[in-house]
Amino acid sequence: KVTENAKNSLASLKRENPRLEPTLAIIQAHNDQLTQEANKNFAKEIGLRVVHICLPEGSTKDEVVSEILRLNEDPNVQGLALDLPESLYSSKVLNTVKPEKDVDGLSSVNLGRLVRGDVYDCLVPPTVCAVMELLEDIGGKKVLLVGARGAEGAALQSVLRREGAAILSCHWKAPQLQSELQDADAVVFGSTRPDDVPLSWVRPGATVINCARGLMSEKHNYGQQNNPAAEKTVGSLAVAMRMQNMVKNMERWIQSQQYRKWNLHCLKLQPLSPVPSDIEISRAQSPKAVDVLAKEIGLLTDEIEIYGQTKAKVRLSLLERLKDQPDGKYVLVAGITPTPLGEGKSTVTVGLVQALTAHLNINSFACLRQPSQGPTFGVKGGAAGGGYAQVIPMEEFNLHLTGDIHAITAANNLLAAAIDARILHENTQSDKSLYNRLVPVVNGVRGFSAIQLARLRKLGINKTDPETLTEEEISRFVRLDIDPSTITWQRVVDTNDRFLRKITVGQANTEKGFVRQAQFDIAVASEIMAILALTTSLQDMKERLGKMVVANNQKGEPVTAEDLGVTGALAVLMKDAIKPTLMQTLEGTPVFVHAGPFANIAHGNSSVLADKIALKLVGQKGFVVTEAGFGADIGMEKFFNIKCRASGLVPSVVVLVATVRALKMHGGGPNVTAGAPLKKEYTEENLQLVADGCCNLQKQIQITQLFGVPVVVALNVFKTDSPAEVDLVCKIAKESGAFDAVPCNHWSAGGRGAVKLAQAVEKAANQKNSFKYLYSLELPIVEKIRIIAQKVYGAQDIELSPVAQSQVDRYSRQGFGNLPICMAKTHLSLSHQPERKGVPTGFILPISDVRASIGAGFIYPLVGTMSTMPGLPTRPCFYDIDLDPITEQVKGLF
């Protein structure tokens, strides 16, 4: 009956979860073949997979604990049971088993729940289940427990008491044992009955059950004429009950894999006035341990990899676990054309999620880019938000984090090294010599690697034996014939180093005269960073890395990373970087920090994977708020046309960030320069400047409406803004088509200062959404560029240089014409001229060059001159950054 019920229950679970493969691991430290066979047979009958870990007899507790710890972390094992000698059943051993895998129910956590009566949240030990199955109607009867010690004894007493039995307990040497046996209605032996305790001591007619380990027969009738008592053993029944527990555990495991409402403990804020520095605010708040945060938002223990106390990588397996969970609402934070100081998109993003989660009790996630070391030590500072709306600890956020940018740097430069080395070796070796080195004889065997076989297939050579290639096939295989003048792949470093903008490589004598001009880009401008942000899986990332075009050969054909044989190595370097990093805001709400692509050369958005995972975790009624780089004309346009195409996700709302300061600049105010004090026009009320500058805000609202998404304007309020100026901006925004326009004070008040914005976003997300892309991918490259220039920037037309036109022709000929467009343009104006503020019109947009990121999946035209390596100013941020050698605290970050 027990096995039949368990079999039916498991079959039902498998019908609902076809890929379910429940596995029970049993650690055995004695030579008990009978018990092992019983476990295997019952498991097979029910449909479970059992793995026996047979430790040698005489194993120590530490050796058992070591094996338990290994199985605890094995995601393919859902249940763990112990078959050990009595001497090894200590609290140390039993409590090492994770409670969620404790099929035998003997850990203190499970026993505590059992004793408290939490019967739906615990498993009754199999031996106890078997005893209760063998006892009949024990309510009001006297049950004597003899030799029942430890966890099983405690569990047995608790269950019997709950069933209404009167319980007595004694040990084998107790002087009153015979009289107690004569008085009991039922007797349970918790350990082997000594020979000097005859069964005749038991009262005639009493039920006798033996729970001693290792007894597999069902009944021992000792045949005393004056005592018809029969001693039943739990043996096989206990094994069957263990399997039944495993099935129950699977039911609970499946439930734990499903989405659950968050049980989030938010951190309290006590804002000060005047507002302290960002780093002082960050340091004054004590963040939750990241494993606590992970558990609060529904992550499982084996889905996070902890880095220190406050950050953790999240494994992509989560997407498979929650694949049937509906997504939450998807919110993009963009901005008007900014001043060089930035208008606070990151701050708004963080303030909004703090308001949603900590103040409106709505699950929400912020998804941000990882900041580059370049701006952090250069002129812009960090990117953790600011004031009372930031990610903490902000120094960890802004410095290294979990090393993703370093991994990208390593992968990028490995590929750069491979290109130059390949050219050198091809220039200095014959076909035969190259072939012998590329396909060497190892231990007497010569074979192609997997990536070399892929290259052969690409060449149309369907051979797998290196000895069968013809001379012509060998030549085609070994020679990439890279044209050095067409190399587009540059080395990278995550530092603003203007003197690396143009370099010469190959000047050492060992390079045999192979000298060429090259350059360094900043690491976040690497195509590998753009790939990291757009990839949807490890397999997808590998394919994208392999497709990266690094140059053309002498015939004008593209040469890829796959041709160079480096794809697998790049994937290995990126295997951890692909996992988003979990952090938290000042109010203890979750944040994903992942990827940080350059907002000019790349698309300037955080990763698709972070967004996808967050959308599953927040649940159907939750919100994921992500941010696009620079103004809406750049970051938002690329978010919709590139990132949404890659992810398949549909945005719900756009939050458009504006400041009175930036609007005054667009209305004709004086230049705003980083590091210089603001002119009085920006610190005193001037309604006319604000009204004139709102043309830029109106244009950005119109751009958003091109995509059919509701827009909410978030006016990031500064202390110098007058109430009249704030009211004027909100009035014009709503008249210009914004769903709502809300002043925000999150910088000085935290999430409480963005509650009205959060309420407006929640309402806007319920509006009709008619999202659409701006252009069809089937259009010619030039036409797609023209649509962006005219409809988004407001240009009269475009003008391609001869170089740009030849590149367009080449990419079209090579089959790359159907990719989306990623414009590289100044962020300081809607036009290509940074000094033209407001809404420029009538201009011709010059396209100086057109390049391709085939792995990332876009064509990027260069508008005017764009630098991919920023430089340091006269007084960089690093003048203020310092380390206290005693406390090891970082100072001066902002």
Secondary structure by P-SEA (a helix, b strand, c coil): caaaaaaaaaaaaaaacccbbbbbbbbbccccaaaaaaaaaaaaaabbbbbbbcccccccaaaaaaaaaaaaacccccbbbbbccccccccccccccccccccccccaaaaaaaaacccccccccaaaaaaaaaccccccbbbbbcccccaaaaaaaaaaaaaccbbbbbcccccaaaaaaacccbbbbccccccccccccccccbbbbbccccccccccccccccccbbbbbcaaaaaaaaaaaaaaaaaaaaaaacccccccbbbbbbcccccccaaaaaaacccccaaaaaaaacccccccccccccbbbbbcccccccccccccbbbbbbbcccccccccaaaaaaaaaaaaccccccbbbbbbccccccccccccccccccccccccaaaaaaccccaaaaaaaaaaaaaaaaaaaaaaaaacccaaaaaaaaccccccbbbbcaaaaaaaaaacccccccccccaaaaaaaaccccccccccbbbbbcccccccccccccccccccccccccccccccccaaaaaaaccccaaaaaaaaaacccccccccccccccccccaaaaaaaaccccbbbbbccccbbbbbbccccccccccccccaaaaaaaaaaacccbbbbbbbccccccaaaaaaacccccccccccbbbbbbbaaaaaaaacccccccccccccccccccaaaaaaaaaaaaaaaaaaaccbbbbbbbccccccccaaaaaaaaaaaaaacccbbbbbcccccccccaaaaaaaaaaaaaccccccccccccccaaaaaaaaaacccccccccccaaaaaaaaaaaaaccccbbbbbbccccccccccccccccccbbbbbcccccccccbbbbbbccccccbbbbcccccccccccccccccccccc
